Amino acid sequence: MRSRDAALDGIRAFAALGVWLLHVGSNTGVMYREGMFPWMMSRLGIAVPIFFLLSGLLLYRPWARAVIEDTPRPRPLGYLWRRVLRVMPVYWLVTGLALWAWSSFDWTGLLKWMLLLQNFFPGDPVPDGLYQMWTLPIEMSFYVLLPVLAWVLHRWARGGNRPVRLLAGIAVLPAISVATVIAARELGQPQFALLLPYHLVFFACGMAMAVLSVWIGHSRVIDSLAPQLLVLAALLYALLSTGLAGPRTLTLPTLSQSLWRISLETAVAVLVVAPFALASHPGSLRDRVLGNPVCAYLGRISYSFFLWHAPVITLQLKIMGAQPFQGDFASVAVVSFVVTMLLSVGSYHLVEVSALRLSRHRSAPVPPPAAPAPLPAAPAP
């Protein structure tokens, strides 16, 4: 299990680096040039579906195990408390500094951002350095919804073959995503893309993977096909990096392009994560690459890296006096990476680790009372 978790941390590390490279490319204008490389850079947002899928996998797995193996279910309040402590302290730190530096919000605007409500007010301006934060309200919405989903799925699964019924129940969630994508385009409501229903398909795939990981454990089939699955993921990513999945700019895609994009992103995310979630093999090349100590550590600090990189890029461009989409790619990449890494290491150890210790302390179960000492044996007659 340890090597599997290390490899998943490695996936997080590469996903966070992908988001960083996407924003370096977009802020310097490289992403909008001609050629296949700019197109492939423009689709590095695939990291977000991967993050969402990993959340569904790792957070739903204890509930899936409770249904399939009759283990105790997580306590919703303890689970939510751990999620708040995991997400909010470092978010408050980074967002608070960016709002102080670059926003002119009144107290209501500040409150929206500090409580992760900004996606529900799409007409409000996005402050400099916080354009990556749209994913956090979606994550938090899933965290809040998950205990309810788990309860409904638990009751549904008790009526027959539990793993099969769990998978059948989870299969409803992608249909909600498709319906939301259609509604967003047909009703002219692009802000739906900032809400959880639009992205449920990614979380659902992670939840289904959680069920399979408990039900079948290590899959020899996926293990033997892992190289081919990863190659297929690369090929589908190349297809995603075309006009089939929509424009590179902020121009709204058509309904067809939106459906192609969400389908291809789902397929790529599943193909990337499945060989590690369902067929982790410590001796394989893929696990040695992603599960090595360096990648695993980068994965652990990836949340801080995700939060810090955009304010760092913004500050660097302001100091350089660069015009929009005109910065030097190499200098922005090098400086922003080094500074973001230093800030991430600091906030991980000083803020995230401290919050995680607090969450473990507060959520630790009360130890059972000690058994009474045995009575002395009666003397033999």
N, C-alpha and C positions, 0 to 999 in steps of 0.2 A: 504493500500500500504506500510505503514511503516514496518509492521511486515513481509510482503513478502520480502522486501529488506533486512531486518535483517537476515532472514533465508538464503537468497542467500549469504549474507556476511559470514554466518556460514559455508556454503558449501565451500566457498573460504578458510576459515580458515583450515578446515579439509583437503582440497586438498593440501594446502601449507605444512601442517604437514606431509602429505603422502610423498611428494617429499623429505622433510628433512629426514624422516625415511628411505626412499629408499637409499639415499646417505650415511647415517650412516651405513646401512647394507652392502652396496657395498664396502665402503672404509675399513670396518673392516673384510670383508670376510664372515660375517654371512649369507649374502644373497646366497652364493654359497654352503652352507652346504646341507646335505640331510634332507628331511622332508617337510611336507606341509607348515609349517610356513615360511621357507626361500623362498619357491616358491611363496607364497602369498605376501611376502615382495617384491619380484622381480617384481611384477605387480603393485606396487604402482605408477608407471608411468601413471596409469589411470587418475591421477590428471591433466595431461596436456590436454587430451581430454575434461575433465570437464571445465578447464579454457577456452579452445577454444569455447566450447558450450556456456558458460556464456557470452563471448564476442559477439558472434553472436546474442544471445538473447537480451542483454541490449543495444547494439549499433544499431541494426537494428530496434528495436521497434519504435523509433520516425518516421522512414521512413514508416514502416508498418502502423502506425496510420495515417500518412499523406495520404496514398493511400486509406485506408478503411473509414476513418472518414473525409477526406478532410480538415485536419488541415495543417498548414504551414510545409513545409519540412525543415529539418535542412540545414543550409548553409554549403556547403562543406569546404570552407576555415576556417570558425569558428570551425567546427567539427575537422578538421585536426590539427588546432592550439591547441585545447584542448587535443587532443590525444598526441601530442608532449610534451606538458607540463605535462601531466599525467605520461608519460613513461620515458622520457629521463633524467630529472635532477638527480633523484636518481640512474638511470642506469649509468650515467656518473660518479657519485661519486664512486660507488662500483667498476665498471669496471676500472676506472682510477687508483684506489688504487691497485687493483690486477695486472694490467699491469705494474705499477711502481715497484711492489714488485717482480714479478715472470716472467716477459717476457723480451725477448731481441729483440723485434721487432724494425725495423726502423720506420720512420715516416709513411710509407705507410701501414705497418701492424697495427700501432696504429690507423690510420685513418679508416681502415676497421672496427675495433672493435668499435670505438667511433661513427661511423655512422650506426651501425647495418648491416654491409655488410658481416660479417664473414661467413655466410652460403653459400654465392656465391663463396667462395674460399675454398672448402672442403679439398684441399691438404695442407693448412696451419696448423701448429700445434695449438692445443688449450692450452692456458696458464693454469697453475695450478689455481684452484679455480674458473674457469669460465666455467666449463663443463655443467652447467645448462642453460647457456645463449643461446643455440641454439633455444629455443622457441621464443625469443623476435623478431628476424627478421621475423619469420612466423606471429606473431601477428601484427607487423607493416605492413607487406605486406597486410594483411587483412584490416587493417585500411585504407590504401591507396586505395585498390580496392573497398571497400564498397560503397562509393558514386557513382561509376560507376555501380556497381551491382544494387544499389537502383534505379538509373535512368532507367536502362534497364527494371527492374521489374515493375517500375511505368508505363512505356509506354506499356508494355505487358499486365498489369492488366486492363488497361482502356478498353479493347476490350470485356469485359463480366463481369461475376461474379468475383469481384475483389479479395476477399480472396482466392477463389478456384484457380484463375489464378496465384496469387502470389505463392501459394503452389506448383502448377505445374511448375512454372519457377524455384523455388528453388530446385525442385527435380532433375534438371539437374546437380547440383553441386556434389552430391555424385557419380554420374557416372564418373565425372572427376577424383575424388579420386581413384576409382577402376581402371580406365584406367592408372593412374599414378603408382599405386602399381604394376600392371601387367608389365608396361614398366620398372619399376625399377628392377624387378626380371628377366624378359626375356632378357633385354638388358644389364644386369650386371652393372647397374648404381645406387648403393645404396644411392648416394648423393641426389637422388630425394626426399628421406625422409626428407631432410632439407628444402624443398621448400613448399610453400603454397598449390599447387594443391594436394599434397599427403594428406593433412589434411583438405581439404575443406569440407569433410563430417561432421566433428564436428561443424564447423561454420554454415553449412547449417542446421543442426538439431536445433541449437540455433535460426537461422533466422526463421525457420518454427514454432518454439515455440513462437517467438515474434508475428508472424501473428495470431496464435491461441489465444494468450493472449489478443490481441486487439479484435479479432473477437468474441470469445465466452466468454472471461472474465474468471470468476471462473467456473470451470467444476465440477459439482456435481459427475459425474461418476469417474473422476480421484480422487476426494476427498474421495469417498467411497472406492476406490480400492488402495489408497495410501499405506497402510501397506503391501498389497500383492505385489505392485510394488517394494517397497524397499526390501522385502524378495527375490523377483525374481532377483533384482540387485545383492544381495549378492550371490545367487546361480550361476549366470552367472559369477561373479567375481571369484568364486571358479573354474569354468570351464576355465576361462581365465588363472588361475594360474596352468596350466598343460602344458605339451609338445605340446598340440594341437595348442597353440598360439606361438610356437617357443621356442628356448632355452633361458636360463637366462643370458648367457654370450654374448659377442659381436659377436659371430658367427652369420653369416647371416641366417635368416630363409628361408625356401622354399617359393614358391609362395602360396601354400596352407596354410601354417602357417601364412603368412602375411595377407591373406584375412580373415582367421579366427580371427586373432588378431584385425584387424581394425573393423570387424563386431561386435565382442564381446565388444570391447571398446566403440563403438558407442552405443550399446544397454545398457550397464551399465551406461554410462553418461546420456543418455536420461531418464532412469528409476530413477536415483538419483535426477535429477533436476526437472523433470515434476511435481511431487507432490507439489513442492514449487513454481514453476513458474506459474502453471495453476490451482492450488487448495490450495493456502495458507490458512490456518485456524489457527488463533492466539491461539485458545484454544486447539489445538491438541498437543499430546505429541511430535510429530516430530518438530513442529514449536517452542515449548517451549525449546526443546533441542538445536536446531540450531539457533534459533532467540533470545536467551537470551543475555543480554548485554555483557557478557564475550566473547561469540563466535562471536557476531557481531563486537566487537572491534578487536578481533584477525583477523577477515576477512578484516577489514579496513587496518590493517598493514601487511596483508599477502603478498602484492607485495614486500615491503621492506624485509620481512622475506625470501621470495623466493630468492631475490638477494643476501642477506648477508650469507645465511647458508653455501653455498659451500666454499667461502673464509675462513669462520670461521673454518669449518672442516679441510680444507687444512692447515691452520696455526697451528691448534691444533696438527695435526698429525706430522707436521714438528718439532714442539717444543718437542713432545714426542719422536721423532726419530723412529717412528713406521715404520716397513717395509710394503710394499704394501699388503693390505688385511690381516694385522696382528694386527690391533689396538684393544684395549679393547672396546667392544661395549657399555657397561654401562657408562664408563667414557666419551667416545666420545659423547654419546647421551646427558648426563646430562650437561656437560660443553658447548657443542655446542648449545644446546637449550637455556640455560641461556644467554650466550653471544650474540647469534643471536637475542634473544628477546629484550635485552637491546639496541642493535644497531638499531633494527627495530623500536622500540618506538621513539628513537631519530631522525632517518632519516624521519620517517613519519611526526612527528610534525614540524621538522625544515626545511625539504626539500619538502616533498610531499604536505603538507597542504599549504605551502607558494606558491608553483607552482599552486595549485588548485585555490587559491585566485586570483592569477594573471590571470589565464585562465578565471575565471568568470568576472573579471574586463574588460579584453580585449574583451570578447565575449558578454558582456551585450548589449542588443539592445538600440539604441538611443531612448530616450523617445519622444513620439509625442509632437508636439507643444501644448502649453496650449490653450484651447478654449478661444476665445475673450469674454470679459465680456459682459453680455446682456445689451442692450440699455434700458434706463429707460422707463417704460410704459408711453404712452401718457395720459395726464390728461383727466378724463372723461368730456364729454361736459356738 
